[in-house]
C-alpha cells in the first residue's frame, strides 16, 4: 500500500484597472486576493477567512507617451517615445502540495502495519513575496523599423521558500521553511 497525496486548491480574486487620458497618460492597477492549501493554516502575514489563510498582492504602473505631446508630434522619424514606471508585489506558493500539512504514511513490517508522520510539517509556512520596482523608456523610430527598450529594475524576494536540512536523528531529510532574502537589480537593454 502506498501513494502520494497530490491534490491542492487555490482560490483567487482579481481586479484590474486601466486608464488612458488622450493616449498620452496611462495608468494601470491590479489587486489579487489569493488563498492556497499549500501554505500553512497559521501562515504568517496572511488574513484568515473561515480559517483559511489569504494574502493580498498588488501592482501599479504609470506611463507618459511623450511622442503624443504637441512639441514632438511633427518630428517625423519618431514613432513612439514613452517613459514607464511600475511597482508590484506577487506571491509564490510553489513548494509542494503537502509541506504544510500533517499527514501519515503506512509502513509494513512483517505481519504488522503501522503509521508514521510522512514529513515534518510547518503550519506557519507562508508565501514567498517578490517586490519589484521598474522604470523604463520605449523608443521607436522610422515607422517601427528601429525599436529599443531600456529598463532599470530592482527585485527583492522575502521569505524565500527553502528546504532546510535536518539532522539524521530526526528521521527526515528536510523541513520546509520561509527563510532568507534575495535581491536582484540591473539594467536591461533591448534592440529589435
N, C-alpha and C positions, 0 to 999 in steps of 0.2 A: 504494500500500500504506500502510495506516495503522491507527489504532485506539488504544484505551487499555486498560490492564490495570486492571480494577476489582474484582478478587477480593481478599478478605481473610478472615481467620479469627480467631475468638475462642474461647477455652476458659476456662470459669469454674466454680468450685466454690463453693457457697453453704451456709451453715449459719445457721439462725435459731432462737433460743430465746426462749420467752415463759414468764413465771411470774406467778402471781397468788396472793396469800395473803388468803383471805376477801374477795375482791373489793375489798380496801382498799389493799393494797400491790402495785404492779405493776412488773415489770421485763422488759426485752427486751434482747437482744444479737444481733448478726449479724456474720458474718465472710464475706468474699469473697476468693477467690484467683483473680486474673484474668491471663490471658495473651492477647496480641494481636499480630497481624502488622503492625499499624500503628505500633508502637514499634520502635526500632532494636535490632539484635542486641546492641549494647553499651549498652543503655539504663541510665542512672544510677538508683540507688535501687530496683533490682529484684533478684530472685533468679533465677538461671539453673538451669533444669531441662532436661537434654538440649539445652543450647544455646539454649533459648527463654526470654526474659525474662518473669517473672511478678511481680505486685505483690500485696500484701495490703492490703485495705481493711476497715474495721470500723465499727461503731456500737454504742452502748449507751444505754439510757434507763431512767428510773425515774419512777414517778408515785405520788402518795398521794391516794386518793379520800377526802377529808376528810368528805364527806357521809355516808359509811358508819360514821363514828365514833359512839359512843353519845351523846356530848354534842350532836350535831346531828341525830340520827335523828328526833326528834319536832318538828323545825322544818318545818312543813308546806309553806311556799312553796318551800323548797329542794329541787330535783330532783337536782342534781349540783354538787359543788364539788371540783375536782381540781387539784392542783399537779403540773407536769411538768418534767422536766429531761432533756436528751439531748445527746450529743456523738457526732460521727461524721466519718469521712474516706472520701471516694469519689474515684475516678479518672475522667479523661476522656481518650480517645484519638482524638477526632474531629478529625483534621487532614488526613485524606486517606488513601487506601489505599496510596500508593506513595511518600510523602515521606521515608521512612526506608530505602528500597530503591534500590540502584543498578541501573538498567536503561537500555536504549538504544532510540533511535528510528531509523527508517530515513529517509534523505534521498536523493532522486533528483535528479541534476543531469546534464542532457543524457543521455548513454547510460551513465552510471555510477551505481551505487547504493552508498551508504555508511551507516555507523552513527555516531551521536554520542550522548553521555550526555544523557538526557532531562531531567535535573534535577541539582541539587547535593544529593546525599543526606546525611542526618545519621544515622549509625548509633548515636548517643548519644541520639536523640530519645526522651523518656520521657513518662509520664503527667502530665497536669496534675492536681494534687491539691487538692481542696477540703475544708477542715476547717470544720465548723460546730458551734457550741455554741448551745443554745437552752434557755430557761426560759419556762414559761408557766402560765397559770391558765385553767381552763374553768369557767364558771358557767352553770347552767340553773335557771330559776325557773318556778313556776306550771305544772307539767306540760309543760315544754319550750316554753312559749309565748314566753318571753324567754330567749335564749341569747347568751352572749358568750365570746369567746376573746381573751386578751391574751398576746402573745409578745414576748419580748426576745431578740434573736439577734445573733450575730457570725459572719460567714462570711469565711474567708481562703482565697484561691486562690494557690497557689505553683506555680512552674514553668509559667507561662502558655504555652500553645501559640500561637506567633505566626509570621507570615511576615515575615522580615527582608529589606528591600530590599537588592539587591546593586548594585555599580557596573556601569555598562553594559559595560565591557570584559571582564567575566566571560562575557557572552553569555547570561545568565539574569536573570530579573526578581527572584527572591527565593530565600531559603533558609529552611527550617523549623527553628525552634529553641525551646527552653524558656527563656523569659526573663521576668523581671518577677514582680510580686506585686500582688494586689488585695485590698482589704478592704472588706466591706460590713457595716454594723451598723445596727440600727434597732429600732423598736417597731411591732408590728402589732396592730391592734385590730379585731375583727370583732363585729358585732351582727347576729343573724338570728333 
